[in-house]
Amino acid sequence: MQNAAVPELAHTHARPVHWVATATAMSAVVALAGFLTPDPAKASQPSSGHSTPLTTEAAPDPGTVAFPLDCGNLGTMVEKKASGDLDGDGVPETVAIVHCNAGGGTPPSGVYVLTRPAVKGAPPRVVATLVNPADRQSVTDFAVRDGVVAATLLGYSSDDVPRYAPDVRQEVKWRWRAGKFIRSTGADALGA
């Protein structure tokens, strides 16, 4: 029995021509979407005066490096790492915060810059030491942005200060200039 108040609708009786038209319309939408997608993302640093584009080469892996730390039988531990193009050559470097794997306490940190190996298949090279563990400092709030390495260093004003309670805090930044890393501190670091 058919309800007289509702007329028979043409689309309730789908014919093959309707399915072909629907499939054609959907194909056209998908094809159009493929043409209208944005270009693939390209890795690049915000403008900092470097005009060399980054390559697709992976940043050096600090897990394969023998760091210049004397830890005896304890071994070393990579606490933090960050990568970016620090020297403007288009190839990323890795900055690693490393300390002896003491298992407890606050061992001093070393901050090292790694670059690709000189020989393919060799481990990455340590090309700079930004913080020497002999300076007995710990590193917090670490980042690599726009070709700048930024960190907060915690240290001690004297040998009388307990090693678990650093009493000196310093904001520092390093930037590659004239073939070496230039360190700035305090207000200079905030403006660098």
N, C-alpha and C positions, 0 to 999 in steps of 0.2 A: 504494500500500500504506500502510495506516494503522498507526501504532504503538499497540498495545493498552495500553501503560503510560501514554500521555498521552491523556486523554479529549478529545473534541472540545470546544473552547471556544466559547461563544456569541459572544464579541466578535471572533472571527476572520472572521465572516461579517457585515460591517457592512451594515446596511439603512439606507434613507433616514431613518427615524425616529431612528436613533442620531446621524446627522450633524446633524439639526435640534436634537436635545437638546443636543449639544455646542456648537453655535453659540449657542443660547439661553443656556446656562450662561456661555459666554465673554462674551457681551454684557452679562449681569448683572454679572459681575466688573468689566468695564471701566466700566460706568455707576456702580457702587458706588465704584470708585477715584476717579472724577471728583468725587463728593460728599465723599469723605474727604480730599482734598488740602488742604494748609494754605493759608491766605490768601496772596495775593501779597505779596512782600516790600515793605516800605515803607522808603524811605530816611529815616534819622533819626540824629542824633548821640546818644551816650550822655547821660544826664541831667547837665546842668551848670547847672541853674537856668533854662534857656530852655525855655519851654513852647510856642513857636511851631513847628508842624510844617514840615518842609522841603517846598518845592514841587518840581515836576518840571522847573523851569527849569534849563537848563544853566549850569554855572559859566562865568564869562568866559574867553575864549580869549586868552592873552597874545600869541599870534602876530599879532594884529591891532592891537596897541597901539604908539604912538610913546612910548617911555619917555623921561623927562627926563635923558638921558645925553648928554654931549658927546663923541662918538666920532669926529668928523671923517668921513672917507670909509670908516671901518672898519665902521660899522653896529653893531647890537646883537645879542646872542645870549641867548636864554632858556636858562639852564643847567638849572634845575629849576623845577617848579611843583607846587602842591598846592592843593586846594580844600576848603572847609568853610564852615559858617555861623558867621562870626566875631562878628556883632553881634546874633544872636538874632532876626532878622526873618524867618527861614524861607527865605531866598534865599542860595544859596552865593556866597561870594566866592572869588577866586583869589589866592594869594600866589605871586609869581614872583621868582626870583633871576636877575638880569640883569647882564651885563657887556659891555664893548666886545669885539667880535669881533677880538681882537688876533692870533689865529693862533698865538701862542706866549706863554710866560711866564704870570704869574698876575695878570691885570688885576683891580682891585678890584671887588667885587660891590655891587650895589644890591638891596635887598629892597623890593618894592612890593606893595601891596594893591590889587586890581582889583575893581570892582563893575560891575553892569550899566549900560549906557548910559542917559543921561537921555532920549535920543530913540531910538525904535525904528530899527534899521538902522545906527546909529552904532557906532563901536568902543567897547569897555569903557573905563571911566574909571579913572585912577590916583587913589585917594582917600587914600592914605597912603604915606609912605616910611619904612620901619622901619630900614633901613640905607642911609646915603648913601654913594655911591662915593667922595666926597671924604674919607671917614674912612679910606680905604685898608685895608679889611678884606675877607677872603674868607669865604665861608659854606660850612660842611659840616654833616653830620648834621641835615638840615632836615626838619621835619614839621609838619603841621597836624592837631591832635587835640582833640576836646572844646572847640572854640572858642578854642584856644590855638595860637599859632605858636611853635615851638621851633627853636632853631638853635645851632650852635657857630660862634663867630666867631674867625677867626685874624687876628692883626694884628702890629704891630711896636712895640717899646718905645722905639725912637729911629730917627732917619734913618740911623744907622750900620749898622743891621741889614740884611743883604742881602734884597732883595725875594723871593727864592726860598726864604727860610728864616724864616717867621714865628715869633716867639718869645713871643707872647702868645696865650693860649687863653681864651675866655670862653664859658660856657654862659648863654644868654639865652632869655627867653620874653616874649611880648607877649600881653596879654589886653585885650579891648575893655571899658572901664569909663567911665561918665559921659561918653560921647560922644567918647572918644579911646582910642588904644592906649597902655597902661601897660606899660613895660618893667621886667622884674625880672632880676637877674643873680645868679650864684653860688648860695648856699644858698637865697635867695629864689626863684630860677628853678627849682630842684629841687623846692621845695615848692609852687609855683604851680599 
